[in-house]
């Protein structure tokens, strides 16, 4: 989890942001409002938001699924890049954090496009599948509890259409995935996910060193 791309010198990172992230005033205000909050590092970096906006436009995405919303910056980026007919389903369990998200979504005039589901994400995803939503989403973003990454991924594989993309955050995990001395449950879970994604022939996959590592899996 990182609000900036790790492993880059400060000057290079500043240049990267200054030459890639075309933020609106509301996006900047949301990042500023989140900066002093508990868990502020969970917010995605502005350069990662810019990448997700490019993905939206490349895919012609009109339906987006998000697992882990926090204060809503990633959903805001996606909503701003979508046409007015775009629809987003966002899964989270925190009323406190998502109250901030709702405030800034309203300010950006995209709140009507976003369906926020406050419930355990697996319940929401399974509910979408029961409702016949399989194959109806263009883009999914997973950025929640790491021990359920494989479970979230498998649900999203069913919900995303062929040619759609699943983006999975924090897959470098501060570099600890490459350090065998780290044996905590979250690191092990991300390593297990990374192995699974790399071997999964249902997708074309790339692990991009942006933010804290972002895996992009394009469904074949």
Buried (B, 14 or more C-beta within 10 A) or exposed (E): BBBBBBEBEEEEBEEBBEEBBEBEEBBEBBBEBBEEBEEBEBBBBBBBBBBBBEBBEEBEBBBBBBBBBBBBBBBBBBBBBBEEEBBBBBBBBBEEBBEBBBBBBEBBEBBEBBEBBEEBBBEBBEEBEEEEBBEBBBBBBBBBBBBBBBBBBEBBBBBBBEEBBBBBBBBBBBEBBEEEEBEEEBBBBBBBBBEEBEEBEEBEBEBBEBBBBBBBBBBE
